[in-house]
Amino acid sequence: MAFSEKDNVLRTLDDASLIEAAARVENKNVLHQVVLGDEMLRRKMPVTGLMRKYESLVRSLETRDLRYIDRYDYAFAVATVRCADHELNRRGVRRLQWYFLHDGHQEGPLSRKDMEEAVAQGQIVNEDLVWKEGEAEWVRLDECSALSTPYFFDEVREERKSVNINRPAGRQDSASAGVIAAGIMQLMSFPFWLIALIIVPFGSISTSLGMVLPTIFAASAFLMSIPLGVGILLRKHWAYSLKIGSGVLIIVWLLARIIVDDGSMFWMMYILAEVVILVLLFSIKEAFNTQVYESTH
């Protein structure tokens, strides 16, 4: 039975059944000890005498090895990290933390596993700077021997490489072009709303819309144009969601303007632009989905 399957079965047991299972587990069966011990630790139950071999292994490790505990086989990773963190806390130390600089923004603290995941996801590139606690200075990723050839995600990289080979030609290019087009069109709306912010108060005096609400709406769209455009270009999911919501509201408002302004071509052209932006965003939705690594082990 796989590790995850055993874990799921154990979580259905009550505490008494779990203790009985722990009493029957064979000393030589380290995997069973790991799974049982992990579940008991999760419930904050005592594990004295259960994981003798396993805990003695963890306790025998040097502190520097405990800090890099993520290197252990994935089947034992969750339980190992839990035990290792417990032992590190007992010793009054913690795992080493990593940081990286990307596009001028510092990210961290991150564990070694998180850093390797970021490298595998392409969130950290060779030109980015990385730093580990205790090191004298920041170094480029391709100069960092600990991360330039990650071992934890090698299998995932090979899987993704095969997926990319089988990907339909042009899919990624069209998605990138769509994101860029949507972002640029959103940025181009900035001067439009600046003009609208000047014109709307005067035009609203003579219409049934009133003056205050249209002015507030135009001002809000004006202020959102730049951050939304930049967010779209950077593939930020919040920008995607916010633009969909604001785009629908803007279209409704522009339709109202067209009605009171007797079909103004000025507003009609911008409705068309908003519709195009929304169509682009819907067609490239996957570009805004946050990809989280899920192990296939």
C-alpha positions in Angstrom: 0.0 0.0 0.0 1.4 3.4 -0.9 2.4 6.0 1.8 -0.5 8.3 1.1 -3.0 5.4 1.2 -1.7 4.2 4.5 -1.9 7.8 5.8 -5.5 8.2 4.7 -6.4 4.9 6.4 -4.8 5.8 9.7 -6.6 9.1 9.8 -9.9 7.2 10.0 -8.8 5.4 13.2 -9.6 6.6 16.6 -6.8 7.2 19.1 -7.2 3.9 20.9 -7.0 2.0 17.5 -4.0 4.0 16.6 -2.1 3.2 19.8 -3.0 -0.5 19.3 -1.6 -0.4 15.7 1.6 1.3 17.0 2.0 -1.5 19.6 1.8 -4.2 16.9 4.1 -2.6 14.4 7.3 -4.5 13.7 10.5 -2.8 14.8 12.2 -3.5 11.4 9.3 -1.9 9.4 10.6 1.6 9.3 7.9 2.8 6.8 5.1 1.7 9.1 6.8 3.5 12.0 7.1 6.6 10.0 3.5 6.7 8.9 2.1 5.8 12.4 4.5 8.2 14.1 3.6 11.0 11.7 -0.2 10.6 12.3 0.4 10.5 16.1 2.5 13.6 16.0 -0.2 15.3 13.9 -2.6 14.5 16.7 0.0 15.6 19.3 0.0 12.1 20.9 3.1 10.7 22.6 5.2 8.5 20.3 7.6 7.1 23.0 8.9 3.7 21.9 7.2 3.7 18.5 9.8 5.2 16.2 12.9 3.9 17.9 14.9 3.2 14.7 13.5 6.2 12.9 13.9 8.8 15.6 17.4 7.5 16.5 18.3 8.1 12.9 17.0 11.6 13.1 18.7 12.3 16.4 22.0 11.0 15.0 22.1 13.6 12.2 24.2 16.7 12.5 22.4 20.0 12.9 23.5 21.1 9.4 21.9 17.9 8.0 18.7 18.5 9.8 18.5 21.9 8.3 18.6 20.3 4.8 16.1 17.6 5.7 14.1 18.2 2.5 16.6 16.1 0.6 15.1 12.9 2.0 13.0 10.6 -0.1 9.5 12.1 -0.7 7.7 9.2 0.8 9.3 10.1 4.2 9.4 13.9 3.6 6.4 15.0 5.6 7.1 12.8 8.6 10.9 13.5 8.4 10.4 17.2 8.3 8.0 17.1 11.3 10.4 15.1 13.4 13.4 17.2 12.2 11.6 20.4 13.1 10.8 19.0 16.5 14.4 18.0 17.1 15.6 21.4 15.9 13.3 23.1 18.3 14.6 20.9 21.1 18.1 22.0 20.2 17.0 25.7 20.0 17.9 26.1 16.3 15.9 26.3 13.1 16.4 25.3 9.5 18.5 27.6 7.3 16.4 30.0 5.3 16.9 31.1 1.7 16.1 34.4 -0.1 16.1 35.5 -3.8 15.9 38.7 -5.7 13.8 38.8 -8.9 13.0 41.9 -10.9 14.2 44.0 -8.0 11.9 42.3 -5.4 13.2 40.3 -2.5 11.3 37.0 -1.8 11.7 34.9 1.3 12.4 33.4 3.7 12.0 30.1 1.9 13.1 26.5 2.7 15.5 24.6 0.4 12.6 22.7 -1.0 10.6 25.9 -1.7 13.7 27.3 -3.5 14.1 24.2 -5.7 10.4 24.4 -6.5 10.7 28.0 -7.5 13.7 27.1 -9.8 11.7 24.3 -11.3 8.7 26.6 -11.9 10.9 29.2 -13.6 10.2 31.8 -10.9 14.0 32.1 -10.3 16.2 32.4 -13.4 20.0 32.2 -13.7 20.4 36.0 -13.6 18.6 36.3 -10.3 20.5 36.6 -7.0 20.1 34.1 -4.2 21.3 34.1 -0.6 21.3 31.5 2.2 21.6 32.5 5.9 25.2 32.3 7.0 26.6 33.1 3.6 28.8 36.2 3.1 27.1 37.6 0.0 24.4 37.2 -2.6 25.3 35.1 -5.7 23.7 34.5 -9.1 21.6 31.3 -9.3 23.9 29.8 -11.9 26.8 30.4 -9.6 25.1 28.7 -6.6 26.3 25.1 -6.5 23.5 24.2 -4.1 20.7 25.3 -6.3 22.1 25.4 -9.9 21.6 21.7 -10.2 18.6 20.9 -7.9 18.2 17.2 -7.0 14.7 17.4 -5.4 12.8 18.4 -8.6 14.9 16.6 -11.3 12.2 14.1 -12.0 9.6 16.9 -12.3 11.7 18.8 -14.7 12.0 15.7 -16.9 8.2 15.3 -16.8 7.6 18.9 -17.7 10.2 18.7 -20.6 8.2 15.8 -22.1 5.0 17.7 -21.6 6.4 20.7 -23.4 7.5 18.5 -26.3 4.0 17.3 -26.7 2.4 20.7 -26.3 0.6 22.0 -29.4 2.9 24.4 -31.4 2.2 28.1 -30.7 0.1 27.7 -27.6 2.6 29.4 -25.2 3.4 32.1 -27.8 -0.2 32.9 -28.4 -0.9 33.1 -24.6 2.1 35.4 -24.1 1.0 37.6 -27.0 -2.5 37.7 -25.6 -1.3 38.8 -22.2 0.9 41.5 -23.7 -1.9 42.8 -25.9 -4.4 42.8 -23.0 -1.9 44.6 -20.8 -1.0 47.3 -23.4 -4.7 47.9 -24.2 -5.4 48.4 -20.5 -2.5 50.8 -20.2 -3.8 52.7 -23.2 -7.0 53.3 -21.3 -5.2 55.6 -18.9 -5.2 58.7 -21.1 -8.8 57.8 -22.2 -10.0 58.0 -18.6 -8.0 61.2 -18.0 -9.9 62.8 -20.8 -13.2 61.3 -19.5 -12.4 62.7 -16.0 -12.2 66.2 -17.5 -15.2 65.9 -19.8 -17.7 63.9 -17.7 -18.4 66.5 -15.0 -19.4 69.1 -17.6 -21.4 66.6 -19.7 -23.2 65.1 -16.7 -24.7 68.5 -15.7 -27.0 68.4 -18.7 -27.8 64.6 -18.5 -30.0 62.5 -16.3 -27.0 60.6 -14.9 -26.1 63.4 -12.5 -22.6 64.7 -12.0 -21.1 63.0 -8.8 -21.5 59.3 -9.7 -20.1 59.4 -13.3 -17.2 61.5 -12.0 -16.3 59.1 -9.2 -16.6 56.2 -11.7 -14.3 57.9 -14.2 -11.8 58.8 -11.5 -11.8 55.1 -10.2 -11.1 53.8 -13.7 -8.4 56.4 -14.2 -6.6 55.3 -11.0 -7.0 51.6 -11.7 -5.6 51.7 -15.3 -1.9 51.7 -14.6 -1.8 49.1 -11.8 -4.2 46.8 -13.7 -2.2 47.1 -16.9 1.1 46.4 -15.1 -0.5 43.5 -13.2 -1.8 41.9 -16.4 1.6 42.2 -18.0 3.2 40.6 -15.0 0.6 37.8 -15.1 -0.8 38.6 -11.6 -3.9 36.6 -10.8 -5.4 39.5 -8.9 -5.1 41.7 -12.0 -7.0 39.2 -14.1 -9.8 38.9 -11.5 -10.1 42.6 -10.9 -10.0 43.5 -14.6 -12.8 41.0 -15.3 -15.0 42.6 -12.6 -14.1 46.2 -13.4 -14.4 45.6 -17.2 -18.0 44.4 -16.9 -18.9 47.4 -14.7 -17.2 49.8 -17.1 -19.1 48.3 -20.1 -22.4 48.8 -18.2 -21.5 52.4 -17.4 -20.5 53.1 -20.9 -23.8 51.7 -22.2 -25.5 54.2 -19.9 -23.4 57.0 -21.3 -24.3 56.0 -24.9 -28.0 56.0 -24.0 -27.9 59.5 -22.5 -25.5 60.9 -25.1 -27.5 59.6 -28.1 -25.0 57.0 -29.2 -21.8 58.8 -28.8 -19.1 57.2 -31.0 -16.5 58.2 -28.4 -18.1 55.8 -25.8 -18.9 53.1 -28.3 -15.3 52.8 -29.4 -14.2 52.3 -25.8 -16.9 49.7 -25.2 -15.3 47.8 -28.1 -11.9 48.1 -26.6 -13.1 46.8 -23.2 -14.8 43.9 -24.9 -11.6 43.0 -26.7 -9.6 43.1 -23.5 -12.1 40.9 -21.7 -12.1 38.4 -24.6 -8.3 38.3 -24.5 -8.2 37.7 -20.8 -10.8 34.9 -21.0 -8.9 33.2 -23.8 -5.6 33.1 -21.9 -7.0 32.4 -18.4 -4.4 29.6 -17.9 -1.6 32.3 -18.0 -3.0 33.7 -14.7 -3.4 30.4 -12.8 -0.9 29.9 -10.1 0.9 26.7 -10.7 1.7 24.7 -7.5 3.9 21.7 -7.6 2.0 18.5 -6.6 4.2 15.5 -6.2 3.4 12.4 -8.3 5.3 10.0 -6.1 
